[in-house]
Amino acid sequence: MSETTQHNGYSAPKPDDPFRKTSLVPYVDPDTAPPAVQEKLKVLPFRRNIFYLLGHSHGLFPHLAGVIGGCFDGNTRKIPLLDWQLIVLRTATTLGAKYEYDVNLPVAEVYEMPQEKIDLMGCSAEDVRSGKGPWTERDRLILRIVDEQLATYTNEPQTIKDALEVLSTEDLVEVLIILGTYATIARVINGLKIDDDPPIPGLKDMLRKAVK
């Protein structure tokens, strides 16, 4: 099928999409996407290309967008905002998902993640475990969970035992859900060669209003 062919009742974007230079698939057309997808594309006051890729999954994208939206909302997300960003930035760095890192870094900066932590986001798992770097005990446990999961898709029982000395069970499960969600998104980003987003004037001011 050509990129202008009808797909399940909506028209795919035309190949002259100005947002698309590297993506291996077209972005969803917000004017012709299903209503549930259109609704989620309008949640943020600016464009993020990742939503226009995920939007091709008409049934799953609205639910995945709900999980992402829950991470943005401190009334829904249980762990602190900078724990969320630590998970996301470590995941993006480890998986080489530059787009995911670039999208989330301004959130971490707006909410004052220390620059030393940002600079060392790519440090080795061995450094984390050995006590090197600027990480708190809580940071180190979260990073251990992330590193083990990304390397082996599981965790050592001792890591979980150690984590539960600092995290509640609810915190721990939320860490794993956030990790899994952003690892999934990173794989879409990398597999489909997403384009960088265009510059967003006033982004940090908008993030202060959108993220809690």
Buried (B, 14 or more C-beta within 10 A) or exposed (E): EEBEEEEEEBBBBEEEBEBBEEBEBBBBBBEBBBEBBBEBBEBBEEBBBBBBBBBBBBEEBBEBBEBBBBBBEBEEBBBEBBBBBBBBBBBBBBBEBBBBBEBBBBBBBBBEBEEEBBEBBEBEBEBBEEEEBEBEEBBBBBBBBBBBBBEEEEBEEEBBEBBEEBBEEEBBEBBBBBBBBBBBBBEBBBEBEBBEBEEBEEBEEBBEEBBE
